[in-house]
Amino acid sequence: MEALQILGKQVRVARRERHWTLQGLASRVGVTAPTMRKIEHGDPTVALGVAFEAASVLGIPLFGDDALRRTVEERRLDDRLAVLPGRVRESSARRRAPF
């Protein structure tokens, strides 16, 4: 929830710095003004892709400003995914235990 609040505030600040109205940004993103208001207030009921689109339209970097750091992190995650199974099934022991 904290991340949604921060992203919402970043969107609100960037919109106001550009002197865009809520409706203006909503039109650029392709949503209604009430949806944009929800994004700006960190409402978790808004689809993540819509919130990311608002950030993208405003030029807000989602994973930091450092492009090299993002590239390194993406490669690290790709390496981890490469050694993990493509599909995961729940083990029989895990299905019996509620935790």
C-alpha positions as CSV (number, residue, x, y, z in Angstrom):
1,M,0.0,0.0,0.0
2,E,2.8,2.4,0.8
3,A,4.2,2.0,-2.8
4,L,0.8,2.9,-4.2
5,Q,0.6,6.0,-2.0
6,I,4.1,7.1,-3.2
7,L,3.4,6.5,-6.8
8,G,0.1,8.4,-6.5
9,K,1.9,11.4,-5.0
10,Q,4.5,11.2,-7.7
11,V,1.8,11.3,-10.4
12,R,0.0,14.2,-8.6
13,V,3.3,16.3,-8.3
14,A,4.3,15.6,-11.9
15,R,0.8,16.5,-13.2
16,R,0.8,19.8,-11.2
17,E,4.3,20.7,-12.3
18,R,3.2,20.4,-15.9
19,H,0.1,22.5,-15.1
20,W,-2.2,19.7,-16.4
21,T,-5.7,19.3,-15.1
22,L,-6.8,16.0,-13.7
23,Q,-9.1,15.7,-16.7
24,G,-6.3,16.5,-19.1
25,L,-4.1,13.7,-17.7
26,A,-7.0,11.3,-17.6
27,S,-7.6,12.0,-21.3
28,R,-4.0,11.3,-22.1
29,V,-4.0,8.1,-20.1
30,G,-7.4,7.0,-21.5
31,V,-9.3,6.8,-18.3
32,T,-11.9,8.9,-16.5
33,A,-11.1,11.7,-14.0
34,P,-12.4,9.7,-11.1
35,T,-10.0,6.9,-12.0
36,M,-7.1,9.3,-12.2
37,R,-8.1,10.7,-8.8
38,K,-7.9,7.2,-7.4
39,I,-4.4,6.7,-8.9
40,E,-3.3,10.0,-7.3
41,H,-4.6,8.8,-3.9
42,G,-3.0,5.4,-4.1
43,D,-6.3,3.5,-4.4
44,P,-5.5,-0.2,-4.7
45,T,-8.6,-0.9,-6.7
46,V,-7.1,0.7,-9.8
47,A,-5.4,-1.7,-12.2
48,L,-1.7,-1.6,-11.9
49,G,-1.2,-1.2,-15.7
50,V,-3.3,2.0,-15.6
51,A,-1.3,3.5,-12.8
52,F,1.9,2.6,-14.7
53,E,0.5,4.2,-17.8
54,A,-0.1,7.4,-15.9
55,A,3.5,7.3,-14.6
56,S,4.8,6.7,-18.2
57,V,2.8,9.6,-19.7
58,L,4.3,11.8,-17.0
59,G,7.8,10.4,-17.5
60,I,8.1,9.1,-13.9
61,P,10.7,6.3,-13.7
62,L,9.1,3.3,-12.0
63,F,12.3,1.5,-10.9
64,G,14.7,4.4,-10.2
65,D,16.4,6.9,-12.5
66,D,19.5,4.7,-13.1
67,A,19.1,2.9,-16.4
68,L,22.3,0.8,-15.8
69,R,21.0,-0.4,-12.4
70,R,17.6,-1.4,-14.0
71,T,19.4,-3.3,-16.7
72,V,21.6,-5.1,-14.2
73,E,18.6,-6.0,-12.1
74,E,16.6,-7.3,-15.1
75,R,19.6,-9.5,-16.1
76,R,19.9,-10.8,-12.5
77,L,16.2,-11.7,-12.5
78,D,16.5,-13.3,-16.0
79,D,19.4,-15.5,-14.7
80,R,17.3,-16.6,-11.7
81,L,14.3,-17.4,-13.8
82,A,16.5,-19.4,-16.2
83,V,17.4,-21.9,-13.4
84,L,13.9,-22.2,-12.0
85,P,11.3,-24.6,-13.4
86,G,9.0,-23.1,-16.1
87,R,6.0,-24.5,-14.3
88,V,5.4,-25.0,-10.6
89,R,3.1,-27.5,-9.0
90,E,2.3,-27.5,-5.3
91,S,3.9,-30.5,-3.6
92,S,1.6,-33.0,-1.9
93,A,3.1,-32.1,1.5
94,R,2.5,-28.5,1.0
95,R,-1.2,-29.1,0.0
96,R,-1.9,-30.7,3.3
97,A,-0.3,-28.1,5.5
98,P,-2.2,-24.8,5.7
99,F,1.1,-22.8,6.1
